[in-house]
Amino acid sequence: MKLTGEKILPLPQAKVWQALNDPEVLRQSIPGCESFEAIPSGGYRATVASRIGPVQARFQGVVRLSELDPPNGYTLSGEGSGGAAGSAKGSAKVRLEPAAGGTRLSWTADAQIAGKLAQIGSRLVESTANMMAGQFFDRFEKILGGEEPPEKPIMVVPLWAWIAGGAVLAAMLLYLLLV
């Protein structure tokens, strides 16, 4: 499954780059995130409670950073598992570039899902991932603007939606591939 997206953030590129590499900012930006920590070998480990359709689980995953090009972007790759709910692996390219009014953050992700998640259907999974990416970046922008992110219930999204979100996750293997 391939996902792409972009968001204009009203912030300088250096500040966005710094935040995309800050585990605490990322933890707060990911709805349902229970833990998000840097690991010594480079990258991050996360636990996220999420749900997509009838499948609810606690997903655990690891994302590694490569092709670092500060402050212009990087590639995230990783995998995650939600036990019987399924698993995912994939990669995402995250790019930052100056734009009118701030910084353009764009991502291209490719993910493979297995288990119950794969049985739900790609349209539901894809639309949920896109919704998740939007929520991640809305929270990310609020945190960088000095606001507290709104409390959200368990996120209705698969772990690999982190890939689309970003840092994303966001963009996160933005969500650390926790689907």
Protein Blocks (a to p, Z undefined) as FASTA:
>chain_A
ZZddddddfbdfklmmmmmmgmklmmmmmghiabdcddfkgpadddddddehjbccdddd
ddddehiacfkbccddddddehjnoccdddddddddddehiaadddddddddehjllmno
pklmmmmmmmmmmmmmmmmmmmmnopacdddddddddfklmmmnmmnoplplmnoopZZ
